[in-house]
């Protein structure tokens, strides 16, 4: 899984699994993954980066099958193929240009009444989930913890992208550099708080539910809400035609199906050889 899926999708669930005993290697892997996520979010549209965070799942499964000798059944292999095919479709139909490229445009988008209203709704839902619903229903309903982590993606991913835009002006010797520094610090604080809360509830979810089921559902819900927040803030969908929109929807659906096949059915005892076995009937 990623908070990929990291955040979102990308967070790497290597941090939460027990298959590796080298803590330093885990932390180094997660750190490198997050640096890569940060650079990606600052360079290309969010509608492309967030769904592609799922590629960490098939690649991780393939590496685990070779390096750790973990079993990858036929459904897992099919899931890897579908994830890669869906990612190619996403790349082909993704927006070709950025809608927000400067600090001034970013500040204008952040103060947009529509986005501010959306954040108020998200904050209200988070308060309701964290303080009222999660204590009572969190350990028995997987969607409670998933909803909390996914809604926090509305702050995590836009903050990551905003930091990259604001950082471009911090080291310039002009009047806007001071404003860029303050904006960057605010976004860093928002990013840090949202990630810490996400880590807490991801750990809670993994203590109560199967990590495979959690990972598959979390990817779909997290990515959907992040794309919604990014669409409201950056309006990256404004330059996407009907054909490209349908292409991205199909690509995202294909990737999601692939993730479900890899995660949910990884313990399913089935291989291609079973298809060749004769059907033995008994009287």
C-alpha positions in Angstrom: 0.0 0.0 0.0 1.1 3.6 -0.5 0.4 6.8 0.9 0.4 6.0 -2.7 0.5 5.6 -1.5 2.0 7.7 0.6 0.4 10.0 0.8 -1.2 8.7 -1.0 -1.0 6.8 -2.5 1.0 7.6 -1.6 2.5 6.3 2.0 4.6 3.2 1.9 3.2 0.5 4.0 6.7 -0.9 4.4 6.7 1.1 7.6 3.9 -0.9 9.0 4.8 -4.4 7.9 7.0 -6.8 9.8 8.7 -8.5 6.8 11.8 -6.3 7.2 13.9 -6.3 10.4 16.2 -3.5 9.4 14.6 -0.3 10.7 17.2 1.9 9.1 16.5 0.4 5.7 12.8 0.9 6.2 13.2 4.6 7.2 15.6 5.2 4.3 13.2 3.7 1.9 10.3 5.7 3.1 12.3 8.9 3.1 13.5 8.4 -0.4 9.9 7.6 -1.5 8.6 10.8 0.1 11.3 12.9 -1.5 10.3 11.4 -4.8 6.7 12.2 -4.1 7.5 15.7 -3.3 9.5 16.3 -6.5 6.8 14.7 -8.5 4.0 16.8 -7.0 6.0 20.0 -7.8 6.7 19.0 -11.4 3.5 17.5 -12.8 -0.2 17.7 -12.3 -1.7 16.1 -9.2 -4.3 14.2 -11.2 -1.4 12.2 -12.6 0.9 11.8 -9.6 -1.6 10.6 -7.1 -3.1 7.7 -9.1 0.4 6.6 -10.2 1.4 6.3 -6.6 -0.2 2.8 -6.8 2.7 1.6 -8.9 4.6 1.0 -5.6 2.2 -1.9 -4.9 2.9 -4.1 -8.0 6.6 -3.3 -8.0 6.8 -4.0 -4.3 4.9 -7.3 -4.8 7.2 -8.3 -7.6 10.4 -7.5 -5.7 9.0 -9.4 -2.6 8.4 -12.4 -4.8 12.0 -12.5 -5.9 13.9 -11.1 -2.9 11.8 -12.4 0.0 10.4 -15.5 -1.8 6.8 -14.4 -1.2 4.2 -16.2 -3.2 2.6 -14.1 -6.0 -0.4 -16.0 -7.4 -1.9 -15.6 -10.9 -4.4 -13.0 -9.7 -1.5 -11.0 -8.2 0.3 -11.1 -11.5 -2.8 -10.1 -13.4 -3.2 -7.2 -10.9 0.4 -6.1 -11.6 -0.3 -6.1 -15.3 -3.6 -4.2 -14.9 -1.9 -1.6 -12.7 0.8 -1.0 -15.2 -1.6 -0.9 -18.1 -3.9 1.6 -16.3 -0.9 3.8 -15.4 0.0 4.0 -19.1 -3.5 5.1 -19.9 -3.4 7.7 -17.2 -0.1 9.1 -18.5 -1.5 9.3 -22.1 -4.7 11.2 -21.1 -3.3 13.4 -18.2 -3.3 17.2 -18.4 -0.5 18.5 -20.6 0.2 21.7 -18.7 0.1 23.1 -15.1 -2.8 25.4 -14.1 -0.8 27.0 -11.2 2.9 27.8 -11.7 3.7 30.8 -9.5 3.3 31.8 -5.9 0.9 34.6 -6.8 -1.4 32.2 -8.5 -1.2 29.8 -5.5 -2.2 32.5 -3.0 -5.1 33.4 -5.2 -6.3 29.8 -5.4 -5.8 29.2 -1.6 -8.1 32.2 -0.9 -10.8 31.2 -3.4 -14.1 31.0 -1.5 -15.0 27.7 -3.1 -11.8 26.1 -1.8 -12.1 27.7 1.6 -15.7 26.4 1.8 -14.5 22.9 0.9 -11.8 23.0 3.6 -14.4 24.0 6.2 -16.6 21.1 5.2 -13.6 18.7 5.4 -12.6 20.1 8.8 -16.1 19.7 10.1 -16.2 16.1 8.9 -12.8 15.3 10.4 -13.8 16.7 13.8 -17.0 14.6 13.7 -15.1 11.5 12.7 -12.2 11.9 15.1 -14.0 13.0 18.3 -17.4 11.3 18.0 -17.5 8.5 15.4 -14.0 7.0 15.6 -14.0 6.2 19.4 -17.3 4.4 19.1 -17.2 2.7 15.7 -13.6 2.9 14.5 -12.5 -0.6 15.6 -15.5 -2.2 14.0 -16.0 -0.2 10.8 -13.0 0.0 8.4 -14.5 3.1 6.6 -14.1 5.3 9.7 -10.3 5.2 9.8 -10.1 5.2 6.0 -12.3 8.3 5.8 -10.1 10.2 8.3 -6.9 9.4 6.5 -8.4 10.1 3.1 -10.0 13.4 4.1 -6.6 14.5 5.5 -5.3 14.0 2.0 -7.2 17.2 1.1 -4.5 19.0 3.1 -1.5 16.7 2.5 -1.2 16.7 -1.2 -2.1 20.3 -2.0 0.3 21.4 0.8 3.1 19.4 -0.8 2.4 20.9 -4.2 2.1 24.4 -2.6 5.4 24.1 -0.8 7.2 23.3 -4.1 5.7 26.4 -5.7 6.4 28.7 -2.8 10.0 27.4 -2.4 10.8 28.7 -5.9 10.6 32.3 -4.7 12.1 32.0 -1.2 15.7 32.4 -2.4 15.0 35.2 -4.8 16.0 38.7 -3.8 12.6 40.3 -4.3 9.7 41.6 -2.1 7.7 38.4 -2.6 10.4 36.2 -1.1 9.3 37.0 2.5 5.7 36.2 1.7 6.8 33.0 0.1 8.8 32.0 3.2 5.7 32.6 5.5 3.5 30.7 3.1 6.0 27.8 2.9 6.2 27.6 6.8 2.4 27.6 7.1 2.1 24.8 4.5 4.9 22.8 6.2 3.0 23.0 9.5 -0.3 21.9 7.8 1.6 19.1 6.0 3.3 17.9 9.2 0.2 17.8 11.3 -1.8 16.0 8.6 0.8 13.3 8.1 1.2 12.7 11.9 -2.6 12.3 12.2 -2.6 10.0 9.2 0.1 7.8 10.6 -1.8 7.5 13.9 -5.0 6.3 12.3 -3.3 4.1 9.7 -1.6 2.3 12.6 -5.0 2.0 14.4 -6.6 0.6 11.2 -3.8 -2.0 10.7 -4.3 -3.1 14.3 -8.0 -3.8 13.8 -8.3 -4.8 10.1 -6.5 -6.8 7.5 -3.8 -4.7 5.9 -4.7 -6.1 2.4 -8.3 -5.0 2.5 -7.4 -1.7 4.2 -4.8 -1.0 1.5 -7.1 -1.6 -1.4 -10.0 0.5 -0.1 -7.7 3.2 1.2 -6.1 3.7 -2.2 -9.4 4.2 -4.0 -10.9 6.5 -1.4 -7.7 8.5 -0.7 -7.0 9.1 -4.4 -10.6 10.1 -5.1 -10.7 12.7 -2.4 -7.2 14.0 -3.2 -8.3 14.5 -6.9 -11.4 16.3 -5.7 -9.4 18.7 -3.5 -6.9 19.3 -6.3 -9.6 19.8 -8.8 -11.2 22.5 -6.6 -7.8 24.2 -5.7 -5.7 23.9 -8.9 -8.5 23.3 -11.4 -6.3 21.0 -13.4 -9.3 19.4 -15.0 -10.3 22.6 -16.7 -8.1 21.8 -19.7 -9.1 18.2 -19.9 -11.5 17.2 -22.8 -14.2 14.6 -22.6 -12.1 11.9 -24.3 -9.1 12.5 -21.9 -11.5 12.6 -18.9 -13.0 9.3 -19.9 -9.5 7.9 -20.6 -8.3 8.9 -17.1 -11.4 7.5 -15.5 -10.8 4.2 -17.2 -7.2 4.2 -16.3 -7.9 4.9 -12.7 -10.5 2.2 -12.6 -8.1 -0.3 -14.2 -5.4 0.6 -11.7 -7.9 0.3 -8.8 -8.9 -3.2 -10.0 -5.3 -4.2 -10.2 -4.6 -3.0 -6.6 -7.6 -5.0 -5.4 -6.4 -8.1 -7.1 -2.9 -7.8 -5.6 -3.9 -6.8 -2.1 -7.2 -8.6 -1.4 -6.5 -11.9 -3.2 -2.8 -12.4 -2.4 -3.6 -15.2 0.0 -5.9 -16.9 -2.5 -4.4 -20.3 -3.3 -4.7 -20.4 -7.0 -2.3 -20.8 -9.9 -2.4 -21.3 -13.7 -1.7 -25.0 -13.2 -5.0 -25.5 -11.5 -6.8 -24.8 -14.8 -5.2 -27.9 -16.4 -6.3 -30.3 -13.7 -9.2 -32.6 -14.7 -12.5 -32.1 -13.1 -13.0 -35.2 -11.0 -16.6 -36.1 -10.3 -17.7 -38.5 -7.7 -20.9 -40.4 -7.7 
